[in-house]
């Protein structure tokens, strides 16, 4: 345990954590450190495709037998987690069902940047992660959003435009770039992958730092949204990921994932989306308080996972192993 928490203390002084804090402080003191939207979009596209490409290349070494059980378990978790989130949010009286569904959709989906930070953390710790981890990220992305939107829309006067919602989820840049990267990475030759890896793979840590600066700024700029509904949402943003993350680690261990693989599945289950889910919820639940759901995910859960959650899920995985 001491080695894990030694790594955790080192994580507190990592570039990823510190640059997020810098962005948050910059927003709170009204400094103009916000990355322009066009640059932010470019970085998000770069990370999505690069992670998919890297995962697709690693997927070549995986067999169907080793991938089938984790994939099926991930799809089930994609349904269970938003349902659990919606039920827990019933305890917060200030929220209506539409807002509960929107928040559940965010927590049923996944965080690309938390996933990237966890991969980097495990790589630095010399812990192996299965090559199909990116495929699990993609599988968990879709059902969580759909279930959350369904739960939030059951008592609406207007029906959900499911065709538009599904189109947003399936053809949005998150799923399209991740799946596209997976297919290209698994199809191209080793020589073809090596030609682009200096840009798409070797530079990921630097682009991730810029992305985290932007997320820290967004969290600091919209912090008042959390304060409006009191500490209950903030408590949910910490307590629920611990439970869902632990569930993911236990399930990952039970279906035969390695120490790193179980940790990554726990991280995916504990994270909250701020790319795919906001876009889909804006179509499926336009009446929802979008800033509240986004801030719960990006302002509370993301920094918690970045600083405390990732080492915690690794420690749970080590205990089970």
PAVOTOR-363371 format. One record per residue: residue in one letter; x, y, z of N, C-alpha, C, O in turn. Coordinates in steps of 0.1 Angstrom, whole numbers, plus 5000, padded with zeros to 4 digits. Each point is the difference from the previous one (the first is absolute). Last residue first. Example, Ala and Ser with C-alpha at 12.3 -4.5 7.8 and 13.67 -1.06 7.14 Angstrom:
<nodes>
S512849785071500950115000499250115008500550115001 A499849324998499150125000500950125000501050005007 
</nodes>
This chain:
<nodes>
X493849184938501049914993500849935011500849924996 X496050415016499349884995501049904994499749884999 X502050535018499449925011499349874994500249895006 X501550424963501049935007499549915011500549895002 X496550404977500449894991501149925006500049884998 X498750515025498949905001500449884991499849885004 X503150484993500149935013499049905002500249895006 X499550384956501249914999500149925013500349895000 X496550455000499649884992501149904998499749884999 X501450535022499149925009499549884992500049895006 X502850434972500749925009499149915009500449895004 X497350404967500849904992500949925009500049884999 X497350485021499349884995500949904993499949885003 X501650565014499849905010499449874994500549895003 X500650504969500950015012500049885009501049955004 X496250084956501450044996501049995012501149954998 X494250005009500649884994501450034996500949915002 X496850455015500149905011500649874994500949955006 X498150414965501250035008500249895011501149975004 X495049984968501349994993501250035008500949925000 X494750125018500449864998501350004993500949925004 X497250525004500249925013500649864997501149975005 X498150364960500450085011500349925013500750055009 X497649764949501350064997500650075012501250015002 X494549765001500949914994501450064999501049945004 X495450325012500249895009501149904995500849955008 X497950414965500950045011500249895010501049995006 X496049954957501450014995501050035012501149955001 X494250045007500549864997501550014996500849915004 X497150505003500149935012500549864998501049955007 X498250344956501250035007500149935013501149975004 X494949954969501349954994501250045008500949925003 X493950015007501050105005501449954995500749945008 X494749914965500949985012500950115003500350084991 X496549874971499650075012500949995012499850075010 X500849694948500350144998499650085012500550115002 X500449384986499450065011500350155000500750055009 X500649674954499049925007499350065011498849985002 X504750264975499049964990498949925007498850034997 X504950115028499450124995498949974990499150084997 X503549575021499050055009499350124995498850025002 X504949814974498949914999498850055009498949994996 X505250245007499550014986498749924999499050054994 X503549915046499350134999499450024986498950064999 X503649535008498750015007499450144999498850014998 X505649904983498949944993498750025007499050034993 X504750185028500150024985498849944993499250084994 X501949895053499850144998500250034985500350124996 X498849445043500350054987499850155000499150065007 X502549615034498850064995500450074987501050064999 X501049505034500250134993498650054995499049924999 X501949645022500050115010499950144993499750105007 X500849494968498749995007499850125010498950055002 X505349894976498950034990498650015006499250094997 X504549775030500150154996498950044991499450105001 X501049445009499550085012500050154997499150075003 X502849654965498649985000499350075012499050074998 X505749925001499550094989498549994999499350104998 X502949615032500150145005499450104989499250095004 X501249454986498950025009500050155006499050055002 X504549834969498850004993498850025009499150084997 X505349875021499850134993498750014993499350114999 X501749485022500050115010499850134993499150085005 X499149544965501250025008499850115010499050065001 X496849654981500950114996501250005009499949965011 X496049744990501449964996500950114996501049974994 X494350025025500049964986501449974994500249984988 X499150185057499249884999500049954986499849884998 X502350545012500749895006499349864998500649904997 X497250494990501249984991500849885005500549924993 X495850235033499649934988501249974991500049894995 X500950365044499649865003499549924988500449894998 X500750574996501249925003499649865003500749904996 X495850404997500749974988501349925002500349914992 X497350245046499249904992500749964988500149884996 X501750485028500349875007499249894993500549894999 X498750544985501349964997500449865006500649924994 X495350285017499949954986501449954996500249914992 X499550305051499249874999500049944986500249884999 X501950545007500749905008499349864999500749904999 X497350484981501149944992500849905008500549904994 X495950335029499649904990501149954991500049874998 X500950465036499649875005499649904990500449885000 X500850574987501149935006499649865005500849914997 X496150394984501150004990501249945005500949974993 X495350105036499749904990501249984990500449894997 X499850465033500249885007499749884991500849905000 X498450534983501449985001500349875008501049934996 X494650205001500449954986501549985001500649914994 X497450265045499549864997500649954987500349894999 X500350565023501149905000499549864996500949914998 X496550544983500549955012501049894999500449964989 X497450304976499249895005500549945013499549905005 X502750474973498550034999499249895006498950035006 X505949944988499650075012498550035000499450015011 X502649804951500049905011499450075012499249945008 X501650334955498849914997499949905011498949965004 X504850354995498850055007498749914997499150005008 X505349944971499949955013498750045007499549925009 X502650174945498649965003499849945014499049925002 X505350244982499150104995498549965003499250105002 X504549605009500050125008499050114996499550075008 X500949534966499649975014499950125009499150025007 X502750024949498649985000499449975014499050065004 X505749974991499450134998498449995000499450085006 X503149524996500150075012499450145000499350055009 X501049704951499049955009500050065014499050035006 X504350104962498750044996498949955009499150085004 X505249765003500050155003498650064997499550075007 X501449494980499750005014500050155005499250045009 X502049874946498649965002499650025015498950055003 X505649994986499350124995498549985002499350095004 X503549545006500250115010499250134996499450065008 X500749574962499149975012500150115010499150045006 X503849974957498750044996499049985012499150085002 X505249755004500050154999498750064997499650105006 X501049434995500150055013500050165000499350065009 X500749684950498750005007500150075013499150075004 X504449844960499650135005498750015008499650115004 X502249484976501150065008499650135006500550045011 X496449734959500349935012501050075010499750025011 X498950154945498749965007500349935013499150005008 X504750154964499050115003498849965008499850065010 X503649624979500750125006499150115003500250085009 X498149534967500149995015500850125006499750045011 X499549844941499250115006500150005016499650105006 X502949584966500150134993499350125007500450115000 X499349425014501250075005500250144993500650095006 X495849624981499750065013501350085005499850105006 X500549674953499150114999499750075013499950125001 X502649484998500850114994499150134999500550115002 X497549495013500950055010500850124995500250095007 X495249834968501249925003500850065011499850125004 X494749954992501350044994501149915004500049935010 X495650015009500149964986501450034993500549924992 X498050195054500149864999500149954985500449884998 X499350595012501249945007500149854999501149955000 X495150274981501250044993501249945007500949944993 X495050005029500049934987501350034992500649904995 X498750345045500249865003500149914987500849924999 X498250544998501449985004500349855003501049954996 X494550184995500950024988501449975003500749934992 X496450085044499849884992500850004987500649904996 X499550485032500649895007499849874991501049924999 X497150474984501550015000500649885007501049954996 X494350095004500549984986501550005000500649924993 X497150165048499949864995500649984987500749914997 X499450545019500649915010500049854995501049944999 X496850434977501549984997500649905010501049934997 X493950014988500750105006501549975000500449894997 X496049824989500850074990500750125005500750074993 X496649645035500849914991500850074990501149954996 X496150295036500949915007500949934991501249995002 X495550294979501050085007501049915007501250035001 X495149774979501050054990501150085006501149994996 X495449855031500849894996501150054990501149965000 X495650355012500949975012501049894996501250015003 X495550124966501050105001501049975011501250024999 X495149694996500849994988501250105000501149974997 X495550045037501049895002500949994988501249975001 X495950405023500349984986501149894999501250044999 X495150035042501450024996500149964985499449914995 X496050305026500849874998501450034996500350104993 X496550225039500449984986500949874999500849985008 X497650135034498850034992500349974985499249944993 X503549815048499950124992498750014992499449904997 X502549755033498850085004500050134993499350095004 X504149584987498849925002498850095003498949964997 X506050154994498950044991498749935003499050034993 X505449895030499650145002498850044992499350115003 X502549464992499550015014499650155002499050025007 X503049884951498749935002499450025014498850035001 X505550134990499050084993498649945001499050075002 X504649695016499850125007499050094994499150055007 X502349564970499249965012499750135008498850025005 X504050034957498649964996499149975012498950055001 X505850045006499350124996498549974997499150075004 X503749575007499850095011499250124997499250045007 X502249634960498849975007499850095012498850035003 X505250054968498750014994498849975009499150085001 X505749905012499650144996498550004996499350095004 X503449515006499450065011499350144997499150045007 X503549724960498849925003499250075012498849995000 X505450194988499050034989498749935004498950054998 X504849875030499650145001498950034990499050065004 X503149524992499150015012499550145002498850025004 X504449924963498749944996499050005011498850034998 X505650105012499350104993498749964994499050075000 X503849615022499450105009499350114993498950045005 X503749564978498650034996499450105010498750014999 X505849815007499950094988498650044996499850104992 X501849795059499749934988499850104988499650115002 X503849995039498550024997499749934987500850014990 X503550005051499449974987498550024999499349975010 X504650295020498949905002499449984986499650104994 X504050215023500549884994498949895002500349885003 X499650605008500149915012500449864995500149905008 X499050454961501150055008500349915012501149995005 X495249914968501249984993501250045007501049945000 X494850145019500349865001501349974992500849925004 X497550524994500349975014500549865001501049975007 X497350174952501350065003500549975014501249965001 X494449914988501049924992501450055002500949925002 X495650335018500249875007501049914992500849935006 X498050484975500850035012500249875007501149975006 X496050014958501450034995500950025012501149955000 X494350005010500649874994501450024996500949925003 X496850465009500249925012500649874996501049955006 X497650324960501250065006500449925013501249985002 X494849914973501249974993501250045007501049935000 X494349935021500850124998501349964993500849925006 X493849874994501449995005500750134997499650084993 X494949755018501050014989501450015006500149975012 X496250025017500049884993501049994988500549904996 X498950505029500749905008499949864994500949915003 X496850454976501450045001500849895007501249974996 X494249985003500549974986501550045000500849934994 X496750165045500249864999500749964986500849924999 X497850535009501249975008500349854999501249964998 X494950184981501150064993501349975008501049964993 X495049895026500349934988501250054993500849934995 X497550315041500649885005500449914988501149945000 X496650464991501450025004500649885005501249984998 X494349984991500850034988501450035003500949954993 X496049975043500449884993500850034987500949924996 X499550445043498949934994500549884992501249984998 X501050285048500149964986498749944995499349935007 X501550205038500050124992500149974985499750094992 X500549585044498750044998499950124990499050024993 X504349565015500250144999498750064996499650004988 X500849535014500250055014500250155000499950075011 X499849684949498750025005500150065014499050065005 X504849794971499750144998498650035005499650125002 X501949434996500750085011499750145000499850075010 X498549664955499449975012500650075012499350055009 X502750004948498650065000499349985014499450095005 X504849704987500250145002498650075001499850095008 X500249454981500450025014500250155003499550055010 X499749834946498849975008500350035014499250065008 X504349984962499150114999498749985008499550095006 X503749554993500550125007499150124998499750065011 X499449514967499850005015500450135006499250055009 X501549864944498550015003499850025015499250085005 X505249864978499550124994498550025002499550114999 X502749495016500350115008499450144995499650085007 X500149544966499149985011500250125010499050065005 X504049904959498750044995498950005011499250095001 X505149755009500150144998498650054995499550105005 X501249444998499950065014500050154999499350065008 X501549704952498649985005499850065013498950065003 X505449954980499250094992498549985005499350105001 X504149635019500050145004499150094992499550105006 X500649444981499550025013500150155005499050055005 X503049844952498549985000499450035014499150075001 X505849924986499250134999498549985003499450105005 X503949544993500450095011499150125000499950075011 X499449624955499749935012500450095012499250015010 X501850124945498650025003499649945014499250055007 X505850134986499149904994498650025004499750075010 X504950274985499049945008499249904992499850014988 X503850284995500549885008499049945009500249905006 X498950494966500449894992500549875007499849894996 X499050555024498949904999500449884991499449895001 X503350515005500249905011498949894999500349895004 X499450464965501349934998500249895010500549904997 X495850385009499849914989501249924996500049894997 X500250455037499249885004499849904989500149885003 X502050534987500849935008499349875005500749895001 X496850414974501049944992500949915008500449894996 X496350365027499449894992501149934992500049884998 X501350505025499849895009499349894993500449885003 X500450504972501249955004499949885009500649904999 X495650364987500549914989501349935005500249884997 X497850425034499149894996500649914990500049885002 X502450515009500049905011499149884996500449895003 X499650484967501449935000500049895011500449894997 X495850395001500049914988501449925000500049884998 X499550455035499149895003500049904988500049885003 X502550524991500649915010499149885003500549895001 X497850444971501149934993500649905010500449894996 X496350405021499449904991501149924993499949874999 X501550495027499449905009499449884992500249895003 X501350504974501149925005499649885009500549894999 X496250424986500549934989501249915003500249894995 X497950405038499249884997500549924988500049885000 X503450395032499050044991499249874995500649895000 X501650155049500549964987498850034990498949975003 X502250285045499149914993500549974986500350104992 X501350215044500849884996499249904992500449894998 X499150605026499649954987501049894995500850024991 X497550145061501150014990499649944987499249905000 X498450155045499650084988501250024990500050104993 X499849645049500650135002499750094987500650104998 X497949455004499450065012500650145002499350085006 X502249654957498650044999499550075012499350104998 X505049725004500050114990498650054998499750124998 X501049505029500450135007499950124990499550105004 X499749474978499050035009500350145007499150085001 X504249744971498850054992498950045009499350104998 X504549705022500350134994498850064993499850125001 X499849445015499950105011500450144995499350105004 X501349554966498650015002499850115011499150084999 X505249794993499650094989498450025001499550114997 X502749605034500450145002499550094989499650115003 X499749424994499350055011500350155001499050085002 X503449694965498549994997499250075011499150084998 X505649865007499750114991498550004998499350114999 X502449685046500149974986499650124992499250095005 X500749835044500950104994500349974985500950054995 X496249675031499650145004500850114994499650114998 X501549424998498950044990499650155003499650074991 X503349705038500750054989499050054989500350104993 X498049695044500550135004500850064989500050124999 X498349454994498950105001500550145004499650104994 X503449535006499650044986499050115000500050094992 X500949725048501150084997499950054985500350114997 X496549595020499850145005501250094998499950125000 X500449434987498950064992499850145005499850094992 X503349655031500550034987499050074992500350104992 X498649735050500850125001500550044987500250124997 X497349485008499250125000500950135000499650094994 
</nodes>
